[in-house]
């Protein structure tokens, strides 16, 4: 491969056998691919061909031999100017050797058939748009002048290469030129090993439809291609995957596009309340297959005790991963006084109030003239934020987050790689509690992160949601999050929520000036998307 950085294929394998899973098997073997696409110093067709060849090599690899279902990431195969038709699942068509479809879809379908695997890919799909079809769907939007709709689409092929499911992304993230369906697709497929999967793409995970509709339908296993642009302190890639799977007690196979220079990385396999089986957040370009045996039973059990990290990067190395920043300036906040061994505070934002109790140790001997350390703020928010002006969404949050200085404006940023960072502050105990709305349109979940941009282990915190009760005519519940083991590397420790009813609302009034002053973030995110698409 061209370029100064040598990409490599590495594999993580957990507890495999030599047999394809059956309906009677207690588990199945899942694989997710962290994938750096080819760079843009080639023609479009050359890039696509090389990406396709890399996909096929991974499918055919010895390490993938036992994999029942393999998931590739979002937008790392083809691109807007080289789309393909995709057969409707009801037609039971295999693209393999079918000239109606582009070469990359044909060849990957053949690879799925040859190696007898379910394969999930994400691509740019073209679909003829006709007035008749628009009328049948009650879709009043006009067709494009060229008569084609272009979608960000998941395609699922079974062990014979037949397309058995298709999902078109509904919540686009600044993807110019892409279309959406009028209503969200609710897409599922059932495998020959008797597991029904739901699927959606990247930004969709933060919204009610289709993600929560699949949960309400009782779907317990998910495949999830993504090209995530991680944001501190609450929305880094594995952090989101990990907690979404834990909250809903579902199996979750997340496959991430990899380009740390623009903030994209993050893949993993998660077994609901038992915790992650394997995951990676990378500071360097990589192509990596992560494989794990996934239990079909969703009973709540003890967290898995093995180390789930596929590859460890140091805190200094992770500074090479570019990260966006949440608009914490609009939160109600208070600086933690490190000279006090314990603290108890109540902070409110509008009607949401949260209680913070904590015990800390400050190791003054660690701090020298040549060193620095992270400080911490307590923060509460209940309002509407913008996601880089692509969409707005309701957020409820009570948490503790790290800051390079005492100033709030530094929070959710990091020291430079050249700085000498020392772990001067240890949280011996944290307890965060609050009363949150208990509504179908409110999702609350634990949100924990360390300085390595990885989640804190499940056996190091407790999260509890109380029974519903009525207060002032509203249905609410008490939520508590507790740190149970001392840690000196906390990046975020929070109860984090989404209020879907407020999606699409104007951003919180108090935030208007802050968002205006951070308008450059919107421009930056748009540029990141353009750069990444060019890179494939």
N, C-alpha and C positions, 0 to 999 in steps of 0.2 A: 504494500500500500504506500502511496505517496505521502510526503510530509515528514516532519522531523520526529513526530511521536509515533512510536511503534505500537500498534494495537495488538491485542492478544486475546486468545480464547482460553478462558479458564473455566473450571467446572466445580461446583459444589454438589456433593451427593450425600443423601442421608438415608440409610437403612433400606437399600433396594434388594429386590430379588430378581429372578430371571423370567418371570411369568407376567403376561398381560393380565390386567385386572378383569375380573368377571363380576356379574351381578351379585354373587355371593361373597366376594372379597370384602374384608372389613375396611379396606382403604384402596386408594388408587395412587398412581405415581404422576405427579404434576411437574412440569418444567416451565420456567419463565426465563426470558432472555433479556439481559441488559446489553444494549446494542448501540455501538457507535456507527453511524452510516458513513458511506464513502464521502470524501470531500468534494468540493465543487470544481476542482481543476480538471474536469473531464466533461464530456458531453452528457446530456440527460440520459440517453440510452446506455452509455457506458456505466454511469453511476448506478442506474437501476439494475443492469446486468450483474454488476459486482455485488450490490446489496443482495440480489436474489441468490447468487452463487454462495454467498456467506450464509444466508438462511438455510440453503439446501445442505451445506456442509454440516451445520449444526444439527439439522434433522437427522442426517445420516451418521453422525458421530457415534462412536462406541459408548460414550458417556450418556447418550440419549436413548440407548437401546431399550431400556425398560420403561421409558416415558409413555404414558397413556395419552396425555394431552399437553401440548406445548403452545405457549403463548409468546408472540412477538410484539414489540412495542408499537406505539403510534408513530405514523409519518416517517418511517425509516426505510421504505421500500420504493415507492414511486412518488410522483409529485404532480402538481397542478397541471403542468403542460404535457403530461403523459398519463392520462387516466385510463381506466379499463371498464368495460361492462362487467357486471356481476350478475350471475343467474339468481332468480328468485328461489328461495329454499323449497317452495312448493313444487317446483319443476323437477327437483331431484336430478340436477345436472352436475356432471363432473367436467370442470374446465380442461382437464388433462387431455391433450391432443385435440382440443376443440378450437378451431381457428376463429371462432366468434370472440375470443378473449385474448388479451395481450399475453405476450410470451411469459412474463413473470408469473402471472396467475396460473397459466397452464402448467408451467414447470413445478411450481410449488404444490399444485394439486397432484401432479404425478408423484412428487416426493412423499406426500401424505399417503398415497396409495402404496407406493413401493415399500415404505417403512412402517406401514400399518399404525399410523398415529392420527389422533385428532390434532389438527393444526389450526391455530387462530392467528390471523394476520390482520393488519390494518393498512388500508390503502386509500388512494383517491379514486373514487368511483364516478363514472359518467353514466347518466341515465337519460334516455330520450324523454323530453317533456312535451306532452300533447295537451291540447285544450280539453279533449275528452277525459283524459285521466284527471286533470285538474278539476273539472266539473264533478266527476264521480267522487272526488275527495272533498268537495266543497271548499276548494282552495282557490281563493280569488287572486292570488299572486300571479303576475304574468310570467310566462316562460321567457328564458333568455333568447336573445336574437338568433343564436346558433342552434336553438332547440334542445340544448343539453343542460341538465342539472348536474352539478358536481358536489359529491358528498364525501365527508370524512367517514369511512365505513369500516367496520369490523366484518371479516368474512371467516366463517368457521367451516372447515372441511373435515369429514369423517375419515375413517381408516381406508375407505375406497376412493378418497379424493372428491366425493360429492359435497357440494355446498349444502349444509344442513341448517345454517342460520346466518342472518345478516342484520347488522345494526348500524344505523346512520346517526352520527353524533348530533345531539340536539343543542347542547350548550357550547357553541363555538367560542374560541378565545382569540379574537382578533384575526381570524382566518379569512382574509380577503379572498373573494372569488368562490367561496364554498356556500352551498345551500343547506337548508335544514328542512326536515319534514314539517308539515303543518302542526302535527301533534307528536309528542315523543313516541318512538317505537318502544314497545315492551317486548324485548327479544329474549327467548330462552331456547335451549336445545337439550335433549336427553341422550346420553351416551349409552353404548352397549355395556358399560359397567354399572348401569342403573343409577347414574347421578345426573340430576338436572341442573344446568348452569344458566345463570343470567349473565348479561354483559352490557357494559356501557363504556365510555371513553373519557379519560382524563378529567376535564373540568366538570363533567356530569356528576362526579362524586359529591360535589358540594351542594347539589340541588335536590329538590324533592322528586322530580320526575326526570328520568325513569328510575333512579336508584331506589328511592323509598317505596315506589310502587312495587318493585320486585321483592323487597323485604316483606311488604304487606301481603304479597301473594304466596309467601312461604318459601321462596327460593333460598337455598342454604349454601350454594356454591357459586363462585363468580370468577369470570376471567375479565381482565382489565388492562387493555393496552393504554399507555400514557406517554406523553411528552410533558412532564411536569416542570414548571419553573418555580423552584422552592423559594419560600418566603419565611423569614424569621418573624416572630418566634413560634408561630402556631401551625404553619402550613408548609413544612418541608415534606418531601415526597413519601418516604417510608413512614414518617410520623403520621401522616394522614391515612395511609393504607392500614397500618398497624391498629390504629384506634377505631377506624370504621369497622374492620373485621371483628375486633374485640367487642365493641358496643353491640353489634347485631348477632354475635356468636355464630359467624359464618366462616366457611373456608374461602380464601381470597387469593387469587393468583394474579399479582400485579407485575407487568412487564414494562420497564422504563427505557425510553430513548436516552442515550448517553452522550452528553456534550457539556462537561463541567465548565468550559469557558463561558457558556451562556446560561449556566445554572440548571442544566437538565441532567438528572440521574435519579435512580431509585427504583429497585425491583425487589420483590419478595413473595414468599408463600407463607400464609398465616392460617392457623387453625382455630379461629374464634377465641373463646375464653381460655383456651390452652396456651395461646400465644403464638409467636412467630416460629416457623420451622427454619427459615433461612431468609436473609435479606442482604442487600448491599446498597450503600451510599458511597459514591466514588468521587475522588478528587482528580482522577486521571482518566483519559479515554480507555474504554475496554469493551470487549465483546465477551459476555460470560453467560453460560448456561447454569442456572441454579435449579437443582432437582431435589424433591422431597416426597416422601410417602405421606399422603394426606388422609387422615382418618375420616370415614364416612359418618361416624357417630358424632353428634354435636352436643353430647352431654357435657356439662361444665365439670371440669376436673382440675387437678393440680397443674399449674403452668409447667411447660416443658423445661427441664433443667439444663439441657445442652446449650452451648453458646450458639445463637442463631446467626451470628455475623459471618458472612461468606468471606470477607476480607477486611482486615482492620487497617484503617488509616489513622495516623496520628492527628492530634488536634492542629498542629502546625500544617500538616499536609492538607487538612480539610479547609484551611483558609484559601486554598486555590479554587475551591468551588464557589462560584459567584452566587450570591443570595440576594433576593429582594427583601424589602422591609415593610412590615405592616405599619399602619398609621397610628402608632401608639400615642402620639402627641395629643390625641383627643380623648384619651382615657382619663378617668379620675385616678390619680396615682399618688403614691407616697414612697419616698426613698427609705430603704431599710437601713437603720442605724447599726452599723457593724460593731460599735463599741458596746452595745447591749447584748447580753447573752440570750435574752428572750424578748419576744414582742407579741403584742395583741392589738389588732387594729380592725376597725369596721369602716369600709369604704362603700360609697353608693354612687351609682350613675343613674339618674332618673329614679325609677322605682326599684331597680335591682341593687340590693345591698349584699355584701359578702363579708364574712368574718375571716380574719387571718390570724392564726396562732403559730408561732415558730420558735425554735431554739437554734442558736448558731454558735459556732466557735470561730474566732478570728485569730489566725496564726500570724501574729505580727512579725515573728522571726523569718517568715517566708518573704516579707516585703523589704526590698532594698532600693537603693537609688536607681538601679538598672532594671528593676522589675515592675510589673504592673499586674493588676488583678481585676476581675469582674465585680462590679457592684450589682445591687438588685433593687428593683422597684416592685411594689405591689400595684396592681391595676384592675380596674373594673370598667366594663363597657356594656351598654345595652342600646344599640342604635343600628344605623344602616351605613355600611361601608361600600366603597367602590372597589371592584377588582380591575384596576388599571383602566377604568372607564369603559371596560367591555361589558360589565354588568354590575348591578348593585344587589346587595343581599343583607338581610338582617343578621346581626351577630350579637350573642350574649357571651361575656367572658369575665371570669374572675381568676386572676393568676399572678404568679411571680415570674419575672423575666430578667435576664441578665443584661447589663449595660457596661460598656467600657469605662464610663465616667459617672459622676453623680448626676449629670444633666440628663433629663428625660429624652432629649433629642438624640442622645447617643444610643438609646436602647434599641435592641434588635439589630445592632451593628456589631462588628467584631474588630479586635485589634489587628494590626498589620502582621504579616508573616514574620517580619524582622523583630517584632517585639518579644521581650522575655516575659511570658505570661506565667504566673504562679497561682496555684490553687489555695489562696489565702483564706477563703470563706468556706466553711463546711456547714451545711444545714443538717443538724442532728434530728430535727423533727419539723414537719410542716403539717398543718391542718387548715384546709380551706373549706368553708361551708357557706351555703346560700340557699335561698328559696327561689326556685325557678318555675316558670309556667309549665304545667303538665297538659300539653295540647298535642294533637296529632301533627301539627305543623311546626312543632319545636323539637329539635334534636339536640340532646346534650350528651357529652362524652368526655372522658378523661383525655388530657393532652399533656404529654411529658416528653422532654427532650434533654439530651446532655450536650456537652461541648464538642463531642465528636459528630454532632448532627445525626444522632441515632436515638431511638426511644430508650427510656429507662426500663429496665427489666420488670416484668409483671409482678414478680415476687417482692418488689421493693416499694409497692404502693397499694393502697386500698381505695376503691371507688364504690360509693354506695348511693343509690337513689331510694328515698323513702316512699312510703305509700302516698297516694293522692289524698289531698285534703282541700278544704275550701277556706280561703281567706279573702275577706272583702268582696265576696261574690265570685272570685276567680278560683279555678282549679289549679293547684300548685303542688309541688313536692320539694322536700328538702334533699339537697345533694351535698355529699361530703367527699373530699379527696384528701388522703393522708399519705405522707412519706413515711415509710416504716423502717428504712435503713439510712444511716448517714451518707450524704453525698457531697462532694466538693466540686462537682462539675455540672451543676444544673444550668441549663439554658432556658428552659420553660417548665413550669409546673402549674397546671391550670385546669379548671372546669371550663370547657369551651362548648359553645352552642350555636346553632343556626335557627333563626326564625324565618321559615319559608314564607310565611304570610306577608312579610315585609319585603320580599324580593321584588325588585323593580321600582321600589319607592325612591324618593330623593334621599341623598345622603343626609345623615344627621346634621341639623342646622349648625350645631356647635362646631362641626367639622369642616364647614365650607371653606374657611380661610386656610385651614391646614391642607386640605386636598388641593386647593388652588396653588399653594406654595410648593406642592409636590407633583406638579403637573409633569415634570420631566420623567417621572416614573412611567407614565403612560407611553411616552415616546420611546423610552428605553425598552419596555416590554414589546412594543411593536417591532423595534429593530431586532430584538432577540429572536422573535418568530421568523422574521425575514431571513436572518443569518442562518438559522437552523434549517429552514427549508432549502436555502441555497446549498447548505452543506450536504444535502442528499441528492 
